[in-house]
């Protein structure tokens, strides 16, 4: 209203539909008195001497709405007030010991706190000779509060009135996470830096937990019962109240990822399965080295008579930076595998062992056994001649393997059997009349066969026909897959490390295409 009066020469016309005319008139008269330089002489007839004297004797000592809400630590504090009829103004600054206050009260700071008996850290008085009827806007600067951290009350007193401002310079924030050893907490200051001074820590339930002097971490043991505590954050001489949710030691999730190396599922050979457990405490991943008495059971089912063979691996010890690979001998006629893992973990807070049982996983091998030892056919045309290669899981040539071929031409077909050379290759010649070609490889140790077919009418010169995806089990060294450099660019290829269909790493930078 004051701003509107100032803008409209002391008038509030047009606001009658919002406020009563009597109230608007009273405010106009008051504004005239507040801004008059010559007392009653400049006022309208609506302001009689009694009204003027009443308004003149009013004491105003209040903060302006344009004051800043926050001050940075490095800033000086500037406060703006409206002052009227205050011939003598006293300013006092009280600096609080926040740690003592919060330890005593465990409540947010009460701005109406009684200051009687407290000694101000700063005090000054100023005399004014302003007319009693006029309001003045005054600005007060406190440069000595710049670069100080703490809680201050700035109190203004004059002519029976007082106004106070609570100024907090600095801010502390608590962050924490669950670990196997308990809560790992950090106090962050106003510059978003971790606090690690000589006196940094937390007061929780009457006990002080100091911060590590090197990294600022604060270790808080788990409680036997979950509870939210009023907590005091301490950094040097500054304290701030917060809440801390102190949890119990709860290993709430135990999962295991299994990945079977299908290429190793050859009858009589040693197959490999990767076991990767994941242990969570209070929803956060923790070290699998905590697992004790770990046991993995593999049940292998025969598809002929439904009999089962069980293989058990006991007392396994896991590490966070190493994969656990288990080997087992592959019996004939495997239909599926069922894998299960159990382990124990010590709950230190409750001093007892907890048994964890991960969900079982069934791996169906009935479709896999038809892949004939995971061999792949590659047909290539070099110049005028065709060559057919049979390659293994790592790109190696399969030597001396019998292939059954069917060559179709207009009006008939030819069936034949050829054996690959030492490079896993058979030469087919020019094939001038052949329109379609199919090849079959059957491994005597596995049920099923590997077959592939090509239409020679759509085959480009020097072009391979090959699968879109390859499963590679080598951990180290080089794996070669024959391709046509002219038909394939590096950006068309990807190489990824995967477990159970989940991508663990992108190995694109490991790919090279050579002539």
PyMOL commands that set and color helices and strands:
alter all, ss='L'
color gray80, all
select helices_A, chain A and resi 2-7+21-35+39-42+49-56+98-105+143-145+262-264+288-290+368-374+456-458+490-492+508-510
alter helices_A, ss='H'
color red, helices_A
select strands_A, chain A and resi 60-63+77-84+88-96+122-127+135-142+150-158+161-169+173-179+182-188+200-204+207-210+218-220+227-235+238-246+253-260+270-281+284-286+292-302+308-316+324-329+334-347+352-357+361-364+376-382+385-391+402-409+412-419+425-429+434-441+450-455+496-499+502-506
alter strands_A, ss='S'
color yellow, strands_A
deselect
rebuild
show_as cartoon
